[in-house]
Amino acid sequence: MANPLQRLAEYGQSVWYDNISRAVLRDGSLARLISDGEVHGVTSNPSIFEKAIGGTSDYDADIRRLKAEGKAADAIYESLAIGDILAGADLLRPVFDRTGGLDGYISLEVAPALAGDTRGTVRDALRLRSLLARPNVMIKIPATPAGWPAIEECTAEGLCINVTMLFALSHYDRVADAYMRGLERRVARGQDIRGIRSVASVFVSRFDVLVDGLLEKRLASAASEAERARLRALLGRSALANARLTYARFREIFAGPRWKPLADAGGNLQRPLWASTSTKNPAYRDVLYAEQLIGPDTVDTMPPQTIDAFREHGEVLRTVDLGLPEARQTIADLRAVGIDIEEVGLQLQTEGVSRFAADFAKMLRELEEKAQRLAD
């Protein structure tokens, strides 16, 4: 019998593995996840590579060799990362072929320092596509204001884009618009759009981490039991409310009149991808976000611990579009106690971009130190 992970496909959801390292490539664990039909794609980010490269000895031989060739830390990192991405892409190629390009992707992010640089992002994305040269590689571009025109330009150039660091619902509208603009430009030039795929990575659990913290502060100074009950009722509800409203917006946009000519030309939906679906609060069910965002035309990128937990005891039902009135009321209730979900989303994006940039800079420092030690 199919396990819960495998059954998600019955509901139109793909599982992508939020992890990549030399270890999972060498020991066969990633290959098994793919061959068992539990995982249909892979995502990476600077933090994942920082842990893989800086926290293990798996890359030491290559680091020593690349240092001996005179390469600096950034060039060493890129060589290591591209090697892992190419190996992952090759493992996933059968999935890509079997699904007609729906799944089977692996993602690599542009340099985090470029989050505010549109032209730099476009140049880096085009360069990475040339280096990777695989049809099943997505380039990750953050959903910052500088990223929106970069998403449009790269889509117009035929790249498959994984839009990352997406939190605010208003930013989702800009991301969908950028994707459509890119496709429209290609159609206007008589170019094919059938092979272009994109996902919009909506980060989930971090909403509850931040909003619950704000609610706890208000609870500490609440003047009455009625006020405390009102605040407690909002704990753990912001993340799912925001994600479900984003999914509803996705359905609205991609069923609208603007999308129809693009669909007729062979355009593919820009699927919502649920990112950060591991549960951060131990008081919440460990598969809470994975269980509550199941539905058609979605991707859930799960880290290893969530993969294992969902395989073991995940409950599979269509849940992504349940309780939309309740989701809207949650957002209104949060606003009523002084928490604006759009402002929260903007704060989370700023913090997320900064954290990835810091992790990337830390990795380069550690890589340079390690390369020097190995060379001595």
N, C-alpha and C positions, 0 to 999 in steps of 0.2 A: 504493500500500500504506500501511496505517496505520503511523505511527511509534510508537516505544515509549511516548511519553506518551499517545497516543490509545488504545493497546492496553490500558492499565490498566483502562479501563472494562469490558473483557471479563472481568476478574477481580473485578469488583464494587467497584473503588476509584475514587473521585472525586479529581481534582486541583483544589485551590484555590490561587490565586495569593497568596503572602504578600507583597503589595506594593500600594500605592495612592499615586498622586501626580497632580497636575494634568498632568504631562508625559505619562504613559501614557494618560491620558484624552484628551488633545488630539491626540497623534500617531497614534492609531489602533492602537497596539501591543496594548493590552488587548482592544480589539474583535476584533483578528485572532486572538488566543489563544482567545477565546470562540468565534468563528465557525468556527475550525479544529477545534473539539472537543478542544482540548488542556487547557483550563481550564474548570471548571464552577462556580467560586465564587471569592471574594476574602476575604482577612482583612487586618485592619489592627491596629496597636497604637501606643502612644505613641511608641515609638522610630522606627517607620516615618514617622509624621507629623512628628516632630522633624527627620528628615533631609529630608523633602520640603519642609516649610515654611521651616525655618531654613537649609537648604543650597542653596536656589535662589532665583531672582528671579521664579519663575512666579506667585507669589501677590502680588507687590508692588502691583499696581493695586488689588486687592481690599483689601489691608491699608491702603493709603492712604485709600481710600473709607471703610472701616469706622472708621478712626481719626478721620476728619473728622466722622463721625456721633457721636463721643464714646464709642465702645466701648472697654472695657478689654481687656487682652491675652487673658483667658480667654474673653470673649465673641467676640473676633476669631477665636481658634482654633476655637471651636465652630462659628462660621459657615463658616469655610473647610473644616473637616472634614466637616460635614454636607453642604456642597455637593459634595464629592468622593464621599461615601458615596451620596448620591442619584443622582449621575451613574453611579456603578458599578452601583447597583441597577437602574437603567433598562437598562443594557447587558446585565445578566444576566437580566432578566425573561423573555426567550424560553426560557432554560434552565430557569428555575423553572416556567414553564407546561408545557414539553415533558416534564419529568420528574415532573410532578404534585406539585411542591413538595419533591422529594428534594434537588435541588441548585439552583443559581442564587442563592445567598445571598452577602451581603457583611456583614461584622461591624464593629461599632463598640464600643469598650470604655467602661465607666463610668469616671469620674474615678479615677485610680490611688490618690489619697489616701484613697479610701473602702474599701480592701481590708480594713480592720478594723472597718467600720461597716455592720452589717446593714441597719438602717433607711435610712441614707443611700444605700446601694447600691440598695435597692428603689425609693426615690424617684427616683434618677437614672435607673435603667433605665426606669421608667414614663414619665418626662419625655422621654427620648430616643426611646422608641417613638412618643410623641405628635408629636414634632418630625419624625421621619423618615417615619412614615405609609406604609410600604411593607410588603407581606407577605413580601418576601424580604430583610429585614434581620434579622440576629441581634445581640442585645446580649451583649457579652462581660462575664462576671462571673468574678473569680478564685476558684479552688477553695480558698480559705482557710477556717478554721473559721467566720469571720463570713460568708463567702460561701455556705456550705451552706444555711442557712435562707433566704437571699436567693434562691438558685436555686429552692428549693421555692416560695416566695411568688410569684416572677415567673412560674414555670411555671403555677401556679394561676391567675394573672391572664391567662394566654394568650400570654405572650411566648415567642418562640423564642430560646433561650439557647445561646451558645457559651461553655462553661465553659473558662476559661483557667488557666494557671499550675498545671497538674496534673502532679505528679511521683510522689508516693508511692502505692503500691498500696492502702494503707489509706485514703487520701484518695479513691481511685477509688470504693471501696465507698460512701463517704459521698455522693459526687456522684451516683452512680446511684440511691441511696436518695432523695436530695432530688428528683431528677427524677420518680421514681415517686410520691412523696408529693404533688407538685404535680398530677400527672395524676389521682391517686386523689381528691384534693379536688374537682377539676372533675367527675369522674364522679359523685361523691356529691351534687353540686349539680345534676346533670342537664345539665351543659354539654358541648359537643362538644370532643373532644381530637384530632380527625383532622388539623387544620391545624397542630398544634404539633410543631415539630422541634427537636432539640438535638444538639449534638456535645460530646464530652468531649476537650479538647485535651491530649494527653499529650506532654510535651516529651521529646525523645529525646537529641540529641547532647550536651547539656550534662552528662548523666550521665557519659559517657566522659571529658569534659574534667576534671571534678572527680575521678572515681575513678581515672583514669589518673595524675593528679597525686599522689594519695595512694599509689598503687602505686609510682611512681617514687621517692618518698621512702623507701619500705620497701626497694626494690631497692638504693638507695645504701648502706644499712646491713646488707644481708643477710649472714649469717655463712657461707653455704655455696652452692655452685653449685646444689645441689638446691633450696634455698630460692629462689634467683634464678630458676630455671626455673619453679618453681611460681607466682611472682609475674608473670613475663613472660607466662605462659599466660593470665592474667586480663586483660591489657591489651586494651582495645577491645571488651570483651564485656558490660559492665554495662548499657549503654543498650538493646541489643537484648533482653537477657534480661528487663529490667524491662518493656519494651514488649510482648513476647510473653506474659508472664505477665498483664499487664493485659488483653490481647486474650482470653486464655483465661478470665479472670474475667468479661469482658463477655459471652462466649458462655454461660457458666454462669448468670449473673444473668438474662439476657434469654431464656433457655430455661426458666426456673424457674416454679413455680406462681404466684408473685406477679404475674409479667408476663402470664400468660395472659388474665385478665379485662380487663386494659388493652389487650392486643392485640385481643381480641374487640370492644372498644369503639372500635377504630380507632387505637389508640396506635401511634406510630412509634418505632422503635429510637433510642436515643441513641448514635449512631455514634462510635466512637473516631476522633479526628483526630490524626494524627501531626504534631506541631509541632517546630520546630527540627530539620529533617531535612537541613540543609546540613552538610557534613562540616567540622569545625573543625580536625582534625589532618591536615596535608598528607600524612602517611605512610599515611593510609587512602584507599580508593577514594572518588572525589568523589561518587558516588551510592550509597554503602554503605547508608545508612539507608533511602533510598527503595527500593532493590532488595530489602532484607531484610524489609520490612514490607508486602508486597503481599497483599491478601486481601479477601474479601467484607465488605461493610458497613463499609468504612473510608474515611477521607478522608486525603489527604496534602497539607498546605499547604506548597508549595515556594517559596522565594525565586527571583528571576530567574536566578541563576547555576545553581541546581539544575535549574530548568526547562530551560535550554539544554543542560546536560550530559546530563540524562536523555533528552531528545529525540534527542541525538546518539548515545549509546552505552549507554543503560539496557537491562538485561536483564530481561525480564518473565516471571516465574514466580510461582506462589502460594508465598509464603515465610513469611507472618505466623505460621503455626501449626506451623512446622517446629521440631524440636529442643526441645520443651517440657521433657523430662527434663534435657537439657543446660542449659536456662535455669535450672531449679530448682537444679541442681548448681552453676552459676556463682554464684548468690546465696549458697548454703551455703559455697562456697569463699571468697568474699569475706568472709563473716562470720568464717570461721576465721582469716583474717589480720587481723581487727580492723576490717573495714569493713562497717557495717550499712547496707544499701541504703535502708531506711526513713529512717534519720537523714540519709543523703545527700539523699533526696528532700525532706525538710523544710528542709534547709539551702538547697537549690537554689530552693525556692519563696520562702523569705525573701529570698534574694539577688535573685531575679527580680522580685518585687514592688517591692523597694527600687530596683532599676535602672530599672524603668518609671516609678516616681514621680520619680526623679532626672531622667530624660530629659524627662518632662513639665514639671517645674519649670524645667529648662534651656530648653526650648522657649518657655515663657511669658516668661522673662526676655529671651531673644533676640528674641521677637516684639515685646515692648514697646519694646526698643531700636530694632528695625527700624522699627516704626510711628512712633516719634519722629523718626528720621532722615528717613523719607519725608515726614513732615508739615512738616519745616523748609523 
